[in-house]
Amino acid sequence: MSAPDEPVPEPRDPRRKRDGKRDDVRAQVKATRADIERQLESTRADIERQFEATRGKIEATSEKIQARTGRNLILAILIGLALGFAMLFSLIVVKELFLLFGAFIVFFTVYELSQGLRRSGRMVPIIPVIFATVAMIPLTWFWSGAGQWLGLVGGIALVTLWRLIETLLPGRRVDGSSLLRDVGSAIFVLIYVALFMSFTVLLLAREGGEYWILAFLILVIAVDTGAYASGLSFGRHPMAPRISPKKTWEGFAGAVAASLVGGVLLATLMLQMPWWFGLVFGVAIVLSATIGDLAESLLKRDLGIKDMSSWLPGHGGFLDRLDSILPSAVITYALFLIFA
């Protein structure tokens, strides 16, 4: 008898082997992808938690600062940088651009101040006041001091005549004391904003005057920053509680220190003046800036408002930024005539 036939093994299919390897690779890729996705999800969650924690700390700090100072610091810095860049570009690149920048600033400043006065019952004629203020800039630029005073006297005549004509209209009659108060308020706007601002135009027309404008603007910012930082950190003793409760003597000391250091640096490095002039410059600007700030605070208290407007978030209005600059422009021009 013959032995039974042994089963013949089936030949292996190479395609099946390749498919098996391909399936293994796919499984490994899926597993790796799943691990990567889990890691990414975990990392993203960690970043989001850290971001939320950081934002919470920033918001808490900002709220504390805002509660202490009454303004949004971060937004104020951003707006201040934007205005500073526009001012610097217009002042250094093409001097005439600064005239347009100044006209833009005084337009809104005069408008918001006139509106604030009108809300308190002083019917300042807004159109002639704005026209006279803006017109004083080119008049001063082309005719120097003569154009400056021509613009002021012409502006006073214009607002007085305009208000007299208004009182002749039906339903617009007022008594003599009210008329004098309205005209006096309009003249105050012209002197406080238009005349004071025109001294920067006089400086700009002088050779090298743009550097004097830049120097006193930097010094005013240094005074404001020094007072802000020092008052926020060490402020304990109110300087003028009835006028501005948040201003302290510690803040004023910081402003003096910043002004003296900044004055010496600006005098020697930018204005090519001796170091002792920097001390004179610093003392003059810190006094003019502080007096201007307190004067505007007194004006707002008299009008019963916190800020002149809300056009500059974190700052208030345009006058809230110009309160220290306007009197400092007059002082700087006087120093220029005496020393330069």
SERO-4910 file (N, C-alpha, C, O; in steps of 0.05 Angstrom, whole numbers):
BEGIN
 pado doro    nc1    nc2    nc3   cac1   cac2   cac3    cc1    cc2    cc3    oc1    oc2    oc3
  Met    A     17    -24      0      0      0      0     18     25      0     38     26     14
  Ser    A     10     43    -14     25     68    -16     17     87      6     -6     88     14
  Ala    A     36    104     16     30    124     37     12    145     26     13    153      3
  Pro    A     -6    154     44    -24    176     35     -9    201     27     12    207     38
  Asp    A    -20    215      8     -7    240     -2     -7    261     20    -28    266     32
  Glu    A     16    273     25     18    296     44      7    321     32     11    326      8
  Pro    A     -6    338     49    -18    363     38      4    381     29     24    386     42
  Val    A      0    392      6     19    411     -5     14    439      6     -8    449      2
  Pro    A     34    452     19     29    479     31     23    499      8     35    500    -13
  Glu    A      3    517     15     -4    537     -5     18    559     -6     28    567     15
  Pro    A     24    567    -28     45    589    -31     34    615    -19     11    622    -22
  Arg    A     53    630     -4     45    656      8     41    677    -13     56    680    -33
  Asp    A     19    692     -9     13    714    -27     29    739    -19     24    749      3
  Pro    A     47    749    -35     63    773    -27     46    797    -23     53    815     -8
  Arg    A     24    799    -38      6    822    -35     -6    824     -7     -9    845      5
  Arg    A    -14    799      3    -25    799     30     -5    808     51    -12    821     70
  Lys    A     21    800     46     42    808     65     45    838     65     48    851     85
  Arg    A     45    850     41     48    879     39     24    893     51     27    914     64
  Asp    A      0    882     47    -24    894     59    -22    893     89    -31    912    103
  Gly    A    -12    871    100     -9    869    129     10    890    140      4    902    160
  Lys    A     33    894    127     51    914    135     40    942    133     44    959    150
  Arg    A     24    946    111     12    972    107     -8    978    130    -10   1000    139
  Asp    A    -23    957    138    -42    961    159    -28    967    185    -37    984    201
  Asp    A     -6    954    190     10    960    214     20    989    215     18   1002    235
  Val    A     30    997    192     40   1025    190     17   1044    194     20   1064    209
  Arg    A     -6   1039    182    -29   1057    186    -38   1058    215    -44   1080    226
  Ala    A    -37   1035    228    -45   1035    256    -25   1051    273    -33   1066    291
  Gln    A      1   1048    267     21   1064    281     18   1094    276     20   1110    294
  Val    A     12   1101    251      8   1129    244    -16   1140    259    -15   1162    269
  Lys    A    -38   1125    260    -62   1134    274    -56   1138    304    -65   1157    316
  Ala    A    -41   1118    315    -34   1120    343    -17   1145    348    -21   1159    368
  Thr    A      3   1149    331     20   1172    334      5   1198    330      9   1217    345
  Arg    A    -13   1199    311    -29   1223    307    -47   1229    331    -50   1252    339
  Ala    A    -58   1207    342    -75   1211    366    -59   1222    389    -68   1239    404
  Asp    A    -34   1211    392    -17   1222    414    -10   1251    409    -11   1267    428
  Ile    A     -3   1258    384      3   1286    378    -21   1304    383    -18   1326    394
  Glu    A    -44   1296    374    -68   1311    379    -74   1316    408    -82   1337    417
  Arg    A    -70   1294    424    -74   1297    453    -54   1316    465    -61   1332    482
  Gln    A    -29   1314    456     -9   1333    466    -15   1362    458    -12   1380    474
  Leu    A    -23   1365    433    -30   1392    424    -54   1403    439    -54   1427    447
  Glu    A    -73   1386    444    -97   1395    459    -89   1402    487    -99   1422    498
  Ser    A    -72   1386    499    -63   1392    526    -47   1418    527    -50   1434    545
  Thr    A    -29   1422    507    -13   1446    506    -30   1471    502    -26   1492    514
  Arg    A    -50   1468    484    -68   1490    479    -83   1497    503    -87   1521    509
  Ala    A    -93   1477    518   -108   1482    542    -90   1497    563    -99   1515    577
  Asp    A    -64   1488    565    -46   1501    583    -41   1530    575    -41   1548    592
  Ile    A    -37   1535    549    -33   1562    540    -58   1580    545    -55   1602    554
  Glu    A    -81   1569    540   -106   1584    545   -109   1590    575   -117   1613    582
  Arg    A   -102   1571    592   -104   1576    621    -84   1598    630    -90   1615    645
  Gln    A    -59   1596    619    -39   1616    625    -47   1643    615    -44   1664    628
  Phe    A    -58   1644    590    -67   1669    578    -90   1681    595    -89   1705    601
  Glu    A   -109   1665    603   -131   1675    619   -121   1685    646   -130   1706    656
  Ala    A   -102   1671    658    -91   1679    684    -76   1706    681    -79   1724    697
  Thr    A    -60   1708    659    -45   1733    655    -64   1756    649    -60   1778    659
  Arg    A    -84   1751    633   -104   1772    627   -118   1781    652   -124   1805    656
  Gly    A   -125   1762    669   -138   1768    694   -121   1786    711   -130   1805    724
  Lys    A    -95   1779    713    -76   1796    729    -74   1824    717    -74   1844    732
  Ile    A    -72   1825    690    -70   1852    677    -95   1868    682    -93   1892    688
  Glu    A   -118   1855    679   -143   1870    683   -146   1879    712   -155   1901    718
  Ala    A   -138   1861    731   -140   1869    759   -121   1892    765   -129   1911    779
  Thr    A    -97   1891    754    -78   1913    758    -88   1939    745    -86   1960    757
  Ser    A    -99   1936    721   -110   1959    707   -134   1972    722   -136   1996    724
  Glu    A   -150   1954    734   -173   1965    750   -163   1979    775   -175   2000    782
  Lys    A   -142   1968    787   -132   1982    811   -120   2009    803   -125   2029    817
  Ile    A   -105   2010    781    -94   2035    772   -115   2055    764   -114   2079    770
  Gln    A   -136   2045    750   -158   2062    741   -173   2073    766   -181   2096    766
  Ala    A   -176   2056    786   -190   2065    810   -174   2086    825   -185   2104    837
  Arg    A   -147   2083    823   -129   2102    837   -127   2128    821   -126   2150    833
  Thr    A   -125   2126    795   -119   2150    778   -143   2160    763   -143   2183    755
  Gly    A   -163   2143    760   -187   2152    745   -185   2150    715   -202   2162    701
  Arg    A   -166   2134    704   -164   2131    675   -153   2104    668   -138   2092    684
  Asn    A   -159   2095    644   -149   2070    633   -120   2074    624   -115   2087    604
  Leu    A   -101   2063    639    -73   2069    634    -64   2058    607    -51   2072    592
  Ile    A    -71   2033    601    -61   2020    576    -72   2035    552    -57   2041    533
  Leu    A    -98   2041    552   -109   2056    529    -98   2084    528    -93   2094    506
  Ala    A    -93   2096    551    -81   2123    551    -53   2123    538    -46   2141    524
  Ile    A    -38   2102    544    -11   2100    533    -12   2097    503      4   2110    489
  Leu    A    -29   2080    493    -31   2075    465    -39   2101    450    -27   2108    429
  Ile    A    -59   2115    460    -68   2140    447    -46   2161    449    -41   2176    430
  Gly    A    -32   2162    472    -10   2181    475     12   2175    455     24   2194    444
  Leu    A     19   2150    451     39   2143    431     31   2151    403     48   2161    388
  Ala    A      6   2147    396     -4   2154    370     -2   2184    365      7   2193    345
  Leu    A    -11   2199    385    -10   2229    382     19   2238    382     26   2257    367
  Gly    A     36   2225    399     64   2233    399     78   2228    373     94   2244    364
  Phe    A     72   2205    361     84   2199    335     75   2219    313     92   2228    297
  Ala    A     49   2225    313     39   2245    293     52   2272    298     59   2286    278
  Met    A     55   2280    323     67   2306    329     97   2306    321    106   2325    308
  Leu    A    111   2284    327    140   2283    321    144   2283    291    162   2296    281
  Phe    A    128   2268    276    131   2267    247    126   2294    235    141   2303    218
  Ser    A    104   2307    243     97   2333    232    118   2355    239    121   2374    225
  Leu    A    130   2352    262    149   2372    272    176   2370    260    189   2390    253
  Ile    A    186   2346    256    213   2341    247    215   2339    217    234   2350    205
  Val    A    196   2325    204    198   2319    176    193   2344    159    210   2353    144
  Val    A    169   2355    162    162   2380    148    149   2399    168    127   2393    179
  Lys    A    161   2422    173    151   2440    194    123   2449    188    107   2453    207
  Glu    A    116   2453    163     89   2462    157     68   2442    165     45   2450    170
  Leu    A     75   2417    165     55   2397    174     47   2401    203     25   2394    210
  Phe    A     65   2411    218     59   2416    246     37   2437    249     21   2437    268
  Leu    A     36   2456    230     14   2476    230    -13   2462    226    -32   2469    240
  Leu    A    -14   2443    208    -39   2428    204    -46   2411    229    -69   2410    237
  Phe    A    -26   2399    240    -30   2383    265    -40   2401    287    -59   2394    301
  Gly    A    -28   2425    290    -37   2444    310    -65   2454    305    -81   2457    324
  Ala    A    -72   2459    280    -99   2468    273   -119   2447    280   -141   2453    290
  Phe    A   -113   2422    275   -131   2400    281   -135   2398    312   -158   2395    321
  Ile    A   -113   2401    327   -115   2399    356   -132   2422    368   -150   2417    384
  Val    A   -126   2447    359   -140   2469    371   -169   2470    362   -186   2481    377
  Phe    A   -175   2460    339   -203   2459    330   -220   2444    350   -240   2454    360
  Phe    A   -211   2419    357   -226   2403    375   -225   2414    404   -244   2411    419
  Thr    A   -202   2425    411   -199   2436    438   -218   2459    443   -232   2461    463
  Val    A   -219   2478    423   -237   2501    426   -266   2492    426   -283   2502    440
  Tyr    A   -272   2472    409   -300   2463    407   -309   2451    434   -331   2457    444
  Glu    A   -292   2433    446   -301   2420    471   -301   2440    494   -318   2438    512
  Leu    A   -283   2459    495   -283   2479    516   -308   2497    513   -321   2504    533
  Ser    A   -314   2505    489   -338   2522    484   -363   2507    491   -381   2519    503
  Gln    A   -364   2482    485   -388   2466    492   -390   2463    522   -412   2464    533
  Gly    A   -368   2459    536   -369   2458    565   -379   2483    577   -394   2483    596
  Leu    A   -370   2506    566   -379   2532    576   -409   2536    570   -424   2547    587
  Arg    A   -417   2527    547   -446   2530    540   -463   2513    558   -485   2521    565
  Arg    A   -454   2489    565   -470   2472    583   -473   2485    611   -492   2479    625
  Ser    A   -454   2503    618   -457   2516    644   -473   2542    642   -475   2557    662
  Gly    A   -484   2548    618   -500   2572    615   -486   2595    602   -499   2616    598
  Arg    A   -461   2592    595   -446   2614    582   -448   2609    551   -435   2591    541
  Met    A   -463   2625    538   -469   2620    509   -446   2630    492   -449   2651    479
  Val    A   -425   2615    491   -402   2622    475   -409   2617    445   -418   2595    439
  Pro    A   -405   2636    427   -410   2632    399   -388   2614    387   -366   2623    383
  Ile    A   -395   2589    382   -375   2569    375   -362   2575    348   -338   2573    345
  Ile    A   -378   2581    328   -368   2584    300   -347   2606    299   -325   2601    289
  Pro    A   -352   2630    308   -331   2651    306   -307   2645    323   -284   2653    316
  Val    A   -311   2632    346   -288   2626    363   -270   2606    350   -245   2609    350
  Ile    A   -281   2585    337   -265   2565    323   -251   2578    299   -227   2574    295
  Phe    A   -265   2595    284   -254   2608    261   -230   2626    269   -209   2625    257
  Ala    A   -234   2641    290   -213   2660    299   -189   2644    309   -166   2652    305
  Thr    A   -193   2622    323   -171   2606    334   -155   2594    312   -130   2595    312
  Val    A   -168   2581    293   -154   2567    272   -140   2588    254   -118   2583    244
  Ala    A   -152   2611    250   -140   2632    233   -115   2644    245    -98   2654    231
  Met    A   -113   2643    272    -90   2655    285    -65   2639    278    -43   2651    279
  Ile    A    -67   2614    271    -43   2598    264    -29   2608    239     -5   2614    240
  Pro    A    -43   2610    216    -29   2621    192    -22   2650    195     -1   2659    185
  Leu    A    -38   2666    210    -31   2694    214     -5   2697    229     12   2713    222
  Thr    A     -1   2681    249     23   2681    265     47   2671    249     69   2681    251
  Trp    A     42   2651    232     64   2639    216     74   2658    196     99   2660    192
  Phe    A     57   2673    183     65   2691    161     73   2719    171     90   2731    159
  Trp    A     61   2728    193     66   2756    202     76   2757    230     76   2778    243
  Ser    A     85   2734    241     98   2733    267     81   2747    289     56   2742    290
  Gly    A     94   2763    306     79   2774    328     56   2793    320     36   2794    333
  Ala    A     60   2807    298     39   2825    288     14   2809    280     -9   2816    286
  Gly    A     19   2786    266     -4   2769    259    -17   2756    283    -41   2752    284
  Gln    A     -1   2750    303    -12   2739    328    -31   2758    342    -54   2750    348
  Trp    A    -23   2782    345    -41   2801    359    -63   2811    341    -85   2817    350
  Leu    A    -59   2812    315    -80   2817    296   -102   2796    298   -126   2802    298
  Gly    A    -93   2771    299   -113   2749    301   -128   2751    327   -152   2745    328
  Leu    A   -114   2758    349   -128   2759    375   -148   2782    376   -171   2778    383
  Val    A   -139   2806    368   -158   2829    368   -181   2825    348   -204   2831    354
  Gly    A   -174   2815    324   -196   2809    305   -215   2788    315   -239   2791    311
  Gly    A   -204   2768    329   -222   2747    339   -240   2758    361   -264   2751    362
  Ile    A   -229   2775    379   -246   2787    399   -268   2804    387   -291   2803    396
  Ala    A   -261   2820    366   -281   2837    353   -303   2819    340   -326   2825    340
  Leu    A   -294   2797    327   -312   2779    313   -332   2766    332   -356   2767    327
  Val    A   -323   2755    354   -341   2741    373   -359   2761    387   -382   2755    393
  Thr    A   -349   2785    392   -366   2805    405   -389   2814    386   -412   2815    394
  Leu    A   -382   2820    361   -402   2827    341   -422   2805    336   -446   2810    334
  Trp    A   -412   2780    335   -429   2757    330   -449   2754    352   -473   2749    348
  Arg    A   -440   2757    377   -458   2753    400   -478   2776    402   -501   2772    410
  Leu    A   -470   2800    395   -489   2823    394   -511   2818    374   -534   2824    380
  Ile    A   -503   2809    350   -523   2804    330   -542   2782    339   -566   2783    333
  Glu    A   -532   2761    352   -549   2739    362   -570   2750    381   -593   2740    381
  Thr    A   -563   2769    398   -582   2778    418   -604   2795    405   -625   2800    417
  Leu    A   -600   2803    380   -621   2818    366   -642   2800    353   -663   2810    345
  Leu    A   -636   2775    351   -655   2756    339   -678   2751    358   -675   2752    382
  Pro    A   -702   2745    346   -725   2739    363   -720   2715    382   -711   2694    373
  Gly    A   -727   2719    407   -724   2697    426   -696   2693    436   -691   2674    451
  Arg    A   -677   2710    428   -649   2707    437   -639   2730    454   -615   2732    459
  Arg    A   -657   2748    462   -649   2771    477   -640   2763    505   -652   2745    518
  Val    A   -619   2776    515   -609   2771    542   -603   2798    555   -601   2819    541
  Asp    A   -600   2798    581   -593   2823    595   -563   2829    591   -548   2813    582
  Gly    A   -556   2853    600   -528   2862    596   -508   2845    610   -486   2839    599
  Ser    A   -514   2836    635   -494   2820    650   -490   2793    636   -467   2783    636
  Ser    A   -511   2781    626   -508   2755    612   -492   2759    586   -476   2742    579
  Leu    A   -497   2781    572   -482   2786    548   -452   2789    554   -435   2779    539
  Leu    A   -445   2805    575   -417   2808    582   -405   2782    590   -381   2777    584
  Arg    A   -420   2765    604   -409   2739    612   -404   2721    589   -383   2707    588
  Asp    A   -422   2722    569   -418   2705    545   -394   2715    529   -377   2699    520
  Val    A   -392   2741    525   -369   2752    510   -343   2747    525   -323   2741    513
  Gly    A   -344   2751    551   -320   2746    567   -310   2717    566   -286   2712    565
  Ser    A   -329   2699    565   -322   2670    563   -310   2664    536   -291   2648    535
  Ala    A   -320   2677    515   -309   2672    488   -281   2684    487   -263   2671    475
  Ile    A   -276   2707    499   -249   2719    499   -230   2701    515   -207   2698    508
  Phe    A   -240   2690    537   -224   2672    553   -214   2648    536   -191   2640    537
  Val    A   -232   2637    519   -225   2614    502   -203   2623    482   -184   2608    478
  Leu    A   -207   2647    471   -187   2656    451   -159   2660    464   -139   2652    452
  Ile    A   -159   2671    488   -133   2675    501   -121   2649    510    -97   2644    506
  Tyr    A   -137   2633    523   -127   2608    536   -118   2588    515    -97   2575    519
  Val    A   -132   2585    493   -125   2565    474   -110   2578    450    -88   2570    443
  Ala    A   -123   2597    437   -112   2608    412    -86   2623    417    -66   2617    403
  Leu    A    -86   2642    435    -62   2658    440    -39   2641    451    -16   2643    441
  Phe    A    -45   2625    470    -23   2608    482    -12   2589    461     12   2585    460
  Met    A    -29   2577    445    -20   2558    425     -4   2572    403     14   2560    391
  Ser    A     -9   2597    398      5   2612    377     34   2616    383     50   2621    365
  Phe    A     42   2614    409     70   2617    416     86   2593    405    110   2596    400
  Thr    A     74   2570    402     89   2548    389     94   2554    359    114   2545    348
  Val    A     75   2569    347     79   2577    319    102   2597    317    118   2596    298
  Leu    A    103   2616    336    126   2634    336    152   2620    339    172   2627    326
  Leu    A    153   2600    357    177   2584    360    184   2569    334    207   2567    326
  Leu    A    164   2558    322    168   2542    297    180   2558    275    195   2548    259
  Ala    A    172   2584    274    182   2602    253    211   2609    257    224   2619    238
  Arg    A    222   2605    281    250   2612    286    268   2590    277    260   2566    276
  Glu    A    293   2597    271    312   2576    263    318   2558    287    326   2567    308
  Gly    A    314   2532    283    318   2513    305    296   2513    325    297   2499    345
  Gly    A    275   2528    319    252   2529    338    238   2503    342    227   2497    363
  Glu    A    238   2486    321    225   2460    324    237   2443    346    223   2427    358
  Tyr    A    263   2446    351    276   2431    372    268   2442    399    267   2426    419
  Trp    A    264   2467    401    254   2479    426    225   2469    432    218   2463    455
  Ile    A    209   2468    411    182   2457    415    183   2428    424    169   2420    443
  Leu    A    199   2412    410    202   2384    418    213   2381    446    204   2364    461
  Ala    A    232   2398    454    244   2396    480    223   2402    502    221   2387    522
  Phe    A    207   2423    499    188   2430    520    165   2410    521    154   2404    542
  Leu    A    158   2398    498    137   2378    498    147   2352    512    133   2340    528
  Ile    A    172   2345    507    184   2322    521    185   2327    551    180   2309    567
  Leu    A    192   2351    558    195   2358    586    167   2358    600    165   2349    623
  Val    A    147   2367    586    120   2366    598    111   2337    602     99   2330    622
  Ile    A    118   2320    582    111   2291    585    127   2279    609    116   2263    624
  Ala    A    152   2287    612    168   2277    634    156   2287    661    156   2271    680
  Val    A    147   2311    662    134   2321    686    109   2305    693    105   2297    716
  Asp    A     93   2301    673     68   2286    677     74   2257    685     61   2246    703
  Thr    A     94   2245    672    101   2217    679    113   2215    707    106   2197    722
  Gly    A    131   2233    713    143   2233    740    123   2237    762    123   2223    782
  Ala    A    104   2256    758     83   2260    777     65   2236    780     56   2229    802
  Tyr    A     59   2224    757     41   2201    757     53   2177    772     40   2165    789
  Ala    A     78   2171    764     91   2147    776     97   2152    806     92   2134    822
  Ser    A    107   2175    813    113   2180    841     88   2182    858     87   2172    880
  Gly    A     68   2196    847     43   2198    862     29   2171    866     17   2166    887
  Leu    A     30   2155    845     17   2128    847     31   2110    867     19   2094    881
  Ser    A     58   2113    869     74   2096    886     75   2106    915     74   2090    934
  Phe    A     78   2132    918     84   2143    945     64   2164    954     66   2174    976
  Gly    A     45   2171    937     27   2193    944     11   2189    969     -4   2170    972
  Arg    A     15   2208    988      1   2206   1014    -11   2233   1021    -32   2234   1034
  His    A      2   2255   1014     -6   2282   1023    -18   2297   1000     -3   2304    981
  Pro    A    -44   2304   1000    -56   2318    978    -44   2346    974    -37   2360    994
  Met    A    -40   2354    949    -28   2379    943    -49   2402    942    -44   2423    954
  Ala    A    -71   2397    929    -93   2416    928   -119   2401    928   -132   2398    908
  Pro    A   -127   2391    952   -150   2373    953   -177   2385    943   -194   2371    933
  Arg    A   -180   2411    946   -205   2423    936   -206   2426    906   -227   2428    894
  Ile    A   -182   2427    894   -181   2431    865   -178   2404    851   -193   2397    832
  Ser    A   -158   2388    859   -152   2363    847   -144   2343    869   -120   2343    876
  Pro    A   -162   2328    879   -157   2311    903   -135   2290    898   -122   2281    918
  Lys    A   -130   2282    873   -111   2260    868    -82   2270    865    -64   2253    862
  Lys    A    -78   2296    864    -51   2306    862    -39   2308    890    -51   2319    908
  Thr    A    -14   2298    893     -1   2297    918     26   2311    917     37   2316    895
  Trp    A     36   2318    940     63   2331    942     85   2311    934    105   2318    922
  Glu    A     80   2285    939     99   2265    931    100   2263    900    121   2260    888
  Gly    A     77   2266    888     76   2266    858     90   2291    847    104   2289    827
  Phe    A     86   2314    861    100   2338    852    130   2335    854    145   2345    837
  Ala    A    139   2322    876    168   2318    879    179   2301    856    201   2306    846
  Gly    A    164   2280    849    172   2264    826    173   2280    800    191   2276    783
  Ala    A    154   2298    797    153   2315    773    178   2334    773    189   2338    751
  Val    A    185   2345    796    208   2362    797    234   2347    790    250   2357    774
  Ala    A    237   2323    801    261   2307    795    263   2301    766    284   2304    754
  Ala    A    240   2292    754    240   2285    725    245   2310    708    259   2308    688
  Ser    A    235   2333    716    238   2357    701    267   2367    702    277   2376    681
  Leu    A    280   2365    725    308   2375    727    327   2357    711    344   2367    696
  Val    A    323   2331    714    340   2312    698    335   2316    669    354   2318    653
  Gly    A    310   2316    661    303   2319    633    312   2346    622    320   2348    599
  Gly    A    310   2367    638    318   2394    629    348   2395    622    356   2406    602
  Val    A    364   2383    640    393   2383    635    400   2367    610    416   2376    594
  Leu    A    388   2344    607    394   2327    584    385   2340    558    400   2340    539
  Leu    A    362   2352    558    351   2364    534    367   2390    527    373   2395    503
  Ala    A    375   2405    547    390   2429    542    418   2423    530    426   2437    511
  Thr    A    431   2403    541    458   2397    531    459   2381    506    476   2385    489
  Leu    A    440   2362    503    441   2344    480    424   2353    456    431   2347    433
  Met    A    403   2369    461    386   2377    439    388   2406    432    389   2414    409
  Leu    A    388   2423    452    387   2452    448    414   2465    447    417   2488    441
  Gln    A    435   2449    453    463   2460    453    465   2484    471    478   2504    465
  Met    A    454   2481    495    455   2502    515    470   2491    539    473   2466    542
  Pro    A    480   2508    557    495   2499    580    477   2484    600    453   2486    600
  Trp    A    490   2467    617    475   2450    635    458   2466    654    436   2457    661
  Trp    A    468   2489    663    453   2505    683    427   2516    671    408   2520    685
  Phe    A    427   2520    644    402   2528    632    381   2506    634    357   2511    636
  Gly    A    391   2481    633    372   2458    636    358   2459    663    334   2451    664
  Leu    A    372   2468    684    358   2470    710    337   2492    709    315   2489    720
  Val    A    344   2515    697    325   2537    694    301   2527    678    278   2532    685
  Phe    A    307   2514    656    286   2503    638    268   2484    653    243   2485    651
  Gly    A    280   2466    668    265   2446    683    247   2458    704    223   2451    706
  Val    A    257   2477    719    241   2490    740    218   2506    728    195   2505    738
  Ala    A    224   2520    706    203   2536    693    180   2519    682    157   2525    685
  Ile    A    188   2496    670    167   2479    658    151   2464    679    127   2461    676
  Val    A    164   2455    700    149   2440    720    129   2459    734    107   2450    742
  Leu    A    137   2484    738    118   2503    749     95   2510    730     72   2510    738
  Ser    A    101   2515    705     80   2522    686     62   2499    681     38   2502    678
  Ala    A     73   2475    679     57   2451    674     38   2445    697     15   2438    694
  Thr    A     49   2448    722     33   2442    745     11   2463    749    -12   2457    755
  Ile    A     18   2488    744     -3   2510    746    -24   2506    725    -48   2510    730
  Gly    A    -15   2499    700    -35   2495    679    -54   2471    685    -78   2473    680
  Asp    A    -42   2450    697    -59   2427    704    -79   2434    726   -102   2427    724
  Leu    A    -70   2448    746    -88   2456    768   -109   2476    758   -132   2476    767
  Ala    A   -101   2494    740   -120   2514    730   -142   2500    714   -166   2508    717
  Glu    A   -135   2480    698   -156   2466    683   -174   2450    702   -198   2448    697
  Ser    A   -162   2438    723   -178   2424    743   -198   2443    757   -220   2435    762
  Leu    A   -188   2467    763   -206   2487    775   -228   2495    756   -251   2499    764
  Leu    A   -221   2497    730   -242   2504    710   -263   2482    708   -287   2488    707
  Lys    A   -254   2457    707   -273   2435    705   -290   2433    731   -314   2427    729
  Arg    A   -278   2438    753   -294   2438    778   -315   2461    777   -338   2457    786
  Asp    A   -308   2484    767   -327   2506    764   -349   2499    745   -372   2506    749
  Leu    A   -343   2484    724   -363   2476    704   -378   2451    713   -399   2445    701
  Gly    A   -369   2437    734   -382   2414    744   -379   2389    727   -397   2373    725
  Ile    A   -355   2386    714   -350   2363    696   -324   2350    705   -307   2363    716
  Lys    A   -321   2324    698   -297   2309    705   -276   2312    682   -253   2318    687
  Asp    A   -285   2308    657   -268   2311    634   -281   2330    614   -306   2332    613
  Met    A   -265   2344    599   -276   2362    579   -293   2347    558   -313   2357    548
  Ser    A   -284   2323    551   -299   2306    532   -289   2278    535   -272   2272    552
  Ser    A   -299   2260    519   -290   2232    520   -278   2224    493   -278   2200    485
  Trp    A   -268   2244    478   -257   2238    451   -231   2223    452   -224   2209    433
  Leu    A   -216   2225    474   -190   2211    477   -193   2192    501   -186   2200    523
  Pro    A   -202   2168    496   -206   2149    518   -180   2145    534   -158   2142    523
  Gly    A   -183   2146    560   -159   2144    578   -147   2171    584   -131   2174    603
  His    A   -154   2192    568   -143   2219    572   -165   2239    579   -160   2259    593
  Gly    A   -189   2234    569   -210   2253    572   -214   2268    546   -222   2256    526
  Gly    A   -209   2294    546   -211   2309    521   -185   2321    513   -164   2316    525
  Phe    A   -185   2336    491   -161   2348    481   -149   2369    501   -125   2370    505
  Leu    A   -167   2384    514   -157   2404    533   -144   2390    557   -126   2401    570
  Asp    A   -154   2366    564   -142   2351    586   -113   2344    580    -97   2338    598
  Arg    A   -106   2343    554    -78   2337    547    -62   2363    542    -38   2363    544
  Leu    A    -76   2385    536    -62   2410    531    -60   2428    555    -48   2449    553
  Asp    A    -72   2420    577    -73   2439    600    -45   2446    610    -41   2469    618
  Ser    A    -26   2427    609      2   2434    617     18   2445    594     38   2459    599
  Ile    A     10   2439    569     26   2448    546     22   2477    540     41   2491    533
  Leu    A     -3   2487    542     -9   2514    534      7   2535    549     20   2551    536
  Pro    A      7   2535    576     24   2555    589     54   2550    586     70   2569    586
  Ser    A     61   2525    583     90   2518    579    100   2529    552    124   2536    550
  Ala    A     83   2531    532     91   2543    506     98   2572    510    118   2581    498
  Val    A     83   2587    526     89   2615    531    116   2617    545    133   2634    538
  Ile    A    120   2601    566    145   2602    581    169   2595    564    190   2607    566
  Thr    A    166   2575    547    188   2566    530    196   2588    511    219   2593    506
  Tyr    A    176   2602    499    183   2623    481    197   2646    495    215   2658    484
  Ala    A    189   2652    519    203   2673    535    232   2664    540    250   2681    538
  Leu    A    236   2639    548    263   2630    552    280   2630    527    304   2636    527
  Phe    A    267   2624    504    281   2626    479    291   2654    473    314   2658    465
  Leu    A    273   2674    477    281   2702    472    303   2711    491    320   2727    483
  Ile    A    302   2702    516    322   2711    536    349   2698    532    369   2712    534
  Phe    A    349   2672    528    374   2657    529    385   2649    501    409   2647    498
  Ala    A    368   2645    482    377   2635    456    383   2657    437    391   2651    414
***
